[in-house]
Structures are given as structure tokens and as C-alpha cells.
Amino acid sequence: MPGNQPRDIMLTVNKLVAQGRGLAAVLLKRAAQVELDWDVRQKSRFDATDSQGRALGVFLPRGQVVRGGDVLVADDGSLI
């Protein structure tokens, strides 16, 4: 159908906001969530699925670690 996007499109994530600093609380409350194992959080490139069922392709700068409370930002502006 025109205007409908397939659910299998992967969101690209290449930005991390440590602990969501500077982001409004209301935006953080509405953000999707993702659970990551420790081994995955150590990687700069990985795939995941968020709480809304969206596929994520995460491409962070090498050496950047995802910690609990960090916010990932997708290319479309979505917060995870």
C-alpha cells in the first residue's frame, strides 16, 4: 500500500548520548528501550531489536561502550 513502510527496515544508529544528558525527560519517557548483554555493549557495531520491535543496526565510534541509561539516536531522530 502506498505510504506504508515495511516493518523489516533496519534503523541505523550512530550516535550515543551518555545518560541522556540534555534531553527532556518527556522524550526519554517515550523512547523505545533495548536490552543488551554485556558482551554486546562492548562492541561498536551490532544488531538489536528495540521494545517497539524495530530492527536496529548500531554503528558507534570504535571504543565507545553502551552503558545503562545511555540513549541511542537513530538516523530518523528516534531515541532508544
C-alpha positions as CSV (number, residue, x, y, z in Angstrom):
1,M,0.0,0.0,0.0
2,P,1.3,3.5,-0.7
3,G,2.6,5.3,2.3
4,N,3.1,2.2,4.4
5,Q,6.7,1.3,5.2
6,P,7.7,-2.3,5.7
7,R,8.4,-3.2,9.3
8,D,11.6,-5.0,8.4
9,I,13.5,-1.9,7.5
10,M,16.5,-1.5,9.8
11,L,17.1,1.8,11.7
12,T,20.7,3.0,11.6
13,V,22.0,4.2,14.9
14,N,25.3,6.1,15.0
15,K,25.0,8.4,18.0
16,L,25.0,7.9,21.7
17,V,24.0,10.4,24.3
18,A,25.6,9.4,27.6
19,Q,22.9,9.0,30.3
20,G,20.6,11.1,28.1
21,R,22.2,14.3,29.1
22,G,20.5,17.4,27.8
23,L,17.4,15.5,26.6
24,A,13.9,16.4,28.0
25,A,12.5,13.9,30.5
26,V,9.3,13.6,28.5
27,L,11.3,12.5,25.4
28,L,13.2,9.9,27.4
29,K,10.0,8.5,28.9
30,R,8.5,8.0,25.4
31,A,11.7,6.4,24.0
32,A,11.9,2.8,23.0
33,Q,14.2,0.6,25.0
34,V,16.7,-2.1,24.2
35,E,18.3,-4.7,26.4
36,L,21.9,-5.6,25.6
37,D,24.2,-8.2,27.1
38,W,27.5,-7.0,28.5
39,D,29.4,-8.6,25.5
40,V,27.2,-6.7,23.0
41,R,27.6,-3.4,24.8
42,Q,31.4,-3.6,24.4
43,K,31.1,-3.7,20.6
44,S,30.9,-0.7,18.3
45,R,28.9,-2.4,15.7
46,F,26.0,-4.7,16.4
47,D,22.3,-5.5,15.5
48,A,19.5,-5.4,18.1
49,T,15.7,-5.1,18.3
50,D,14.1,-2.4,20.4
51,S,10.9,-2.6,22.6
52,Q,8.8,-1.5,19.6
53,G,10.0,-4.4,17.5
54,R,12.2,-2.3,15.2
55,A,15.5,-3.7,13.9
56,L,18.5,-1.6,14.8
57,G,21.9,-1.5,13.1
58,V,24.2,0.2,15.6
59,F,27.4,1.8,14.3
60,L,29.2,3.7,17.1
61,P,32.8,5.1,17.1
62,R,35.3,2.4,18.0
63,G,35.9,2.1,21.7
64,Q,32.6,3.6,22.7
65,V,30.8,1.4,25.3
66,V,27.0,1.5,25.8
67,R,26.1,1.8,29.5
68,G,22.8,1.5,31.3
69,G,20.8,4.8,30.9
70,D,22.6,5.8,27.7
71,V,20.4,6.9,24.8
72,L,21.0,5.8,21.3
73,V,19.8,8.1,18.5
74,A,18.7,6.7,15.1
75,D,19.2,8.5,11.8
76,D,15.5,9.3,11.8
77,G,15.7,11.0,15.2
78,S,14.2,8.2,17.1
79,L,15.5,7.8,20.7
80,I,16.3,4.3,22.1
